[in-house]
Amino acid sequence: MTIFRPWYLAQMSIGVVQWVGIALMLTPLIIERTGSGALMGAVMSVIGLFGVAAPLIGWLADRFSIHRQLQKVALLSHLLSLILLYFATTQAYLYLLVGLAIGVGTVTQLVLNPAFVLNALPAEGQSRGLSRLFQLQFIGIVIAGTLIGIVSLLGWSHEHQLLVLMALVVVSILAVFIAPPPPIQLHVQTMEDVADESIEPQKTRTTLIAFTLFLVTVFISMFTSSNLMETGPIIIKEVFGVDLGHSAFGLAASALLTIVLLEPAGRCAEKFGSYAVWIAALVSYAVTAIGLWLAVGTTISGIVPILLIMLLMQAISWFDMAIPAIADGLSPSSPALTQGLLLFAMAGGFGVGTFIAGQLIETDGFVAVIDYCAASIIVTLILAGLMLLMRRR
């Protein structure tokens, strides 16, 4: 079975904009041009809090069968975000618009792209299909991170670096316009389905509770992953003295490793289930956050924070690959709406988590963010354990 499809290149723009664009361009430029950690936190929260619209996006896509049209809008929004950042100087509202455009592009794609994969493949091929999809995301990170690292060492200006990122997003746009994904076929509930559900109401209620608890766990987990990934390079620069150029190459190397490791992760999900991969990701989050927390105030080599961030990137890729299938198995809703609810939790956690981090940077400095991330992942692991217990009831 051929798993890869040309439209998977759409996912590449998430790697380019959401990962490299934010971590290496947006957050450093806000700090450099405005000096405001609070503005940085506000912009990050706008990106994340757009996730409140994710269920609506999913519902609209399913209701009017406009999945492919909305995917194109998402890609154009990513391109617009880079154009706005190119022209922004010290105007706070422009950075907020950049955040909004990134939010529209990323949230909409993360609602639709997994839904396209899950709809187009049989159950036995879904984990592999999702791993292929997210491999393209990390290919985008490898290419963008490497290019930004090279041109940064060559002394290119931020504006020229942004042009490089724009060119990469255009590749994603062209791929989707030339070879769009297949239309999503919606499942129509039959009378037999309704009768089957009425036979086991207790099981249905338990599954709904487990799904809700799963969404809460995802929400809290984003407090850790969003701050250590999206603002990680600037945090380890300020706390551990790691140059942003080195972080760029670290991101690229980690993304290259992720492309390789996503294949066995997909096979692991097929063999042991998506829950095993998800829990492995959360444990890796804990190793990264607590490892950085323990390293603060020591004379540890700067390579250690970079390696921990590289581990986090692997974990995020496993997390992102596993959760669409988990949500699809627990949720009673339609395909895109289910992914919309999941993105509501993810993006909401991203927005709330990064807003809190921005306030902590403003009042207590970057070290406070590391403390906050370490505490957040402990709460996440407790919630994940409760969710698994509820699911087995």
N, C-alpha and C positions, 0 to 999 in steps of 0.2 A: 504493500500500500504506500503510495506517495503522500507523505504528510505535508511537505513544504508547498506553499502557494506564493506566487509573486506578491500578492497584496499584504503578506506578512511584513513586508518592508515598511508598512505604515507604523508598525511598532517601533521602528528604528528612531522615529522622531521623538519618542518618549525618552529614549536614551540620550539623544542629542540635547534636547531642551530641558527635560525634567531633571536629569542627572548632571550632565556636564554643564549645560547652560546656567542652571541655578547655582551649583556648587562652585564653579570656577569663574563665572562671569557676573551673575546677578548679585549674589550676596557680597562678594568683594567690592563690586562697583558701588553698591549702596553705602558700604562703610567708607570707601575711599572718597566718594563724591559728597556725601552728606554727613558722615561721621555718626550716624544715628542707628544704634542697635534696636531702638524701639521701632523705627521705620522698617528695618529689615524684618523684624518679627511680625509687623503688621502686613507686609507684603507676603510673607510666607503664609500667614493666616488666611489672606485672601485666596491664595492658591488652594489651600486645603479646604477652606470653608465653602468653596464653590461646590464641594461634594454634597452639600445639602440639596443641590439640584439633580444629583445622580439618579435617584428614583424617578423623578419627573422625566429626565432624559430617557431612561429605560422604558417608562410607560408610554411616552410619546412615540418612541421608535417602534414599540410593539403595536400600539394602537393604530398608527397610520402607515406602518411598514416603510419607514424612512430610515432604516438602519444605515444604508450605504450613503445616503445624502448627508446624514449627520456626521458620519466618519470623515467626509470631505471637509465639512465645516470645521471639525476638530483640527485637522492638519493645517488648514489655512489660519486658524487661530494661533497655532504654534509659530507659524511664520510671522504673523503680525506681532507677536510678543517680542521677537528678536528685532524687528524693525523699530518698535517703540523704544526698546532698550538702547538701540543705536543712537537715537536722537535725544534720549533723556540726559539731563545734567543734574540740577539740584531740585527739580520740581517733584515734590512728593507724589502728586496725583499721577504723574506719568509712570512712576514705579508701581503704583497701585494698579494702573491699567495693564502694565506688563504682567503683574501677578494674576489679574483677572483673565487675561488672554491665555496664559499658561494653564490656569485652572480649567478653562473651557476645553482646551485642547487635550489635556491629559485625562481629565475625568471622563470626558465623552469617549475617548478611545478605550480607556480601561473598562468602561461599561460595555462597549460594542465589540471590541476585538476578541475577547474570550468568548462572548456569545456566538460570534461567527464560527469560531473553532469548534465549540461544543455542539453547535447545530449541524455542522457539515460532516462530522466524523462519528462513527459508531463508538459505543462506550469503550471498547477495548483500545481504541486509538486516540482517545481524548487526551490522556496524560502526555503522550508523545507529541500530539499536536500543540498542546500548550507549551511544552518545553521548546519546540521549534519556534513558536511565536516569541517567547521571551529570549531565545538565543539571538533573534534579530534585534531586540532591544539592546542587548549587550554588545552586539556588533557595532551598533550606533555609538555606544560609549567608547569602545576601543578606537574606532576611527576618529571620533570627535576629540577624545582625550589625548590621543597621540598627536593629532594635528595642532591642537591648542598648545600642548607642551612644546612642540617644535617651534611654532611661530612665536611663542612667548620667549624662548631662548634666543630667537633671531631678532627680538626687539620689536616685533609688530605691535601696533597700538591695539587697544581694546576694540576699537571700531573695526579694524581689519579682522580681528579674531571673530567678531560677530558675523562678518560677511562669510567666513568659513562655515559657521554653524548654519547660516541661512541656506547656503548651497546644499548642505546635507539634508535639510528639511525639504527642499525642493525635490530631491530624489524620491523621498517618501511620497510626496504629493503626486509626482508623475507616475509612480508605480500603481497607486490606487486608481488614478484616472484611466490608465491604460488597461489594467487587469483588476477590476473591482472584485470583492468577495462575493460568494453566492448569496442570494437572498435568504433570510431566515424564515424557516417554516414554523409557524406557531402551532403548538399542540392545542387542539380543541378538546375540552373535557367532555367525556361521554357520560351517559347515565350510569354505565357500569362503574366508571371511576368514582362517581358520587356515592354509589351504593357501597363500594369497597371502603371508602373513607368513613362512612357511617358505621361500619362494622367495628372499627377500632378507633373510637374517638379519643381514648386515653393515649394511645400511641401517637396520634396526630398532635395532641396537646403537648406531649413530652418532646416531640420533634420540634415544635414551634418554640418551646422554651429553650431547647438546645441551640436552635438557630439564633434566637435573640441573644443568648449568652455568648455565642460565637462572635456575633457582631460587636458586642461590648468588648470582648477580648481583643479583637482586631483594632478597635478604636484606641484602647489604651496602649497597645503595642506600638502604635504609630508615634506616641510620645518619644519613644526611644529611637526607632529607626529613622524617622524624618529628621530629627535634629542631628543625629550623628552622621547621616548620609548627606543631607542637603547643605548643612552648615559645617560638616566635619572638617573640610580643608581649612576654613577660617578659624575654627576652634583649635585644631592642632597647631596651626601657625601661631596663634596668640598664646596658647598654653605651653606647647612643647617646642616652639621655634622652627617648625617644619615649613620650608618654602613652598609657595603655591605651585611653582613649576614642578617640584618633586611630587606634589600631590596629584598633579595632572597625569604624570606618567604612572603613578601608583593606581589611579583610577583605570587607566587604559590597560595596565597589566592585569589588574583584578578582573576587569570585564572580559579579557581574553581567557583567563582561567575559568570564569563563569560559563563562557560558551562551551568549554570542554566539559565542565562538571554538570551542566544542565542535562546532558544526555543520560548519564547514570542516575541522576535525580529523577528523571522521567521514568526510567526503568524501575527504580525503587518504588515510585508511586504506583506503577502497574502491579508490582509484586506484593507490596506491603500496605498499599493504600495511601491516599493523600494526607491522612492525619499524621502518619509517621514522618513525612517530609516536613510538614508544618511544625511539629514539635521540635524536630532537629533545628529548624530555622530559629525558633524562639530561644532554644538553648544557646545557639551561636550569638544571638543578640545579647544574651546575658554575659557570655564570655567577653564580648567587645566592651559593653558598658562598664562592667565591673572591673575589667582589665584596665581601662582608661582611668577609672576612679582610683584604683590602686597605684597607678603610675604618677598621678599628680603629686608634685612636690619632690619627686625623686630625680636622680641624674640619669635616668634611663635614656638609651639611644633613641633618636628621632625615628629610626626605622620601625620601632615597636608600635607607635601609634598608627603609622601607615599600614603595617601588617594587620592590626586590629580592624582598621577601616576596610581593608581588603576582605577580611573574614566577614565583616558585616555585609558587604556587597554580595558575597556568595549566599549568605543567609536570606537577604532580601529577595534574591532571584528564586530561591526555593519557596519562600513564603508566597511570593506573587504567583508562582506556578501552581501551588497547591490549593490556595483558597478559592479560586473560581469553582473548581470541582466540588469542594466541600460545601460551599454555599448552594450549588446546584442540587446537591443531594439532600440538603436539609430544608430548603425553602419550598413553600407551597405555591410560589408566584411564578409568572411567566419568565422566559429566559433573560431578556434584557432588563426587566424589572428586578429580577433577582440580583443580577450583576450591579444594577443601580443601587440597590439597598446595601450591597457589599461596599461599593465605592462611597456611599454615604458615610459608612463607618470609617473607612480608610481616610477619606479626604477630611472628614470632620475631625478625626484624631490628628491628622497632619496640621490642620488649621489651628486647633486649640493648642496642640503641643508646641508648635513653633511660635505662637503668640506668647505663651508663657515663657518660652526660652528667650524671646526678644526682651521681655520685661526683666528677666533675670540678668541678661547681659548688661542692660542699661543700669541696673541698680547694684549688682554684685559681681559682674565680670563673667568671663567665659568659663571659669572653673565651676561656677554654680550650675551651668548647663550639664556638665558631666555628672555632678551629684544627682541632679534631677532625672537624668536618663537612667542612672543605675537604680534609683528608687522605682521608677516606672516599670522597668522590666521585671522586677520582683513581683509587683502587683499583677502584671500580665501573666506570669507563670502560674500564679495562684488561680486566676480566673480560667486559664486554659485547663488546669486540672479539674476544676468544677464542671466545666463544659463537657469534658470527656466522661466524667461520672454520670452526668445527666443524660448524655447520649446513650449510654449503655443500659439505662433503666428500662 
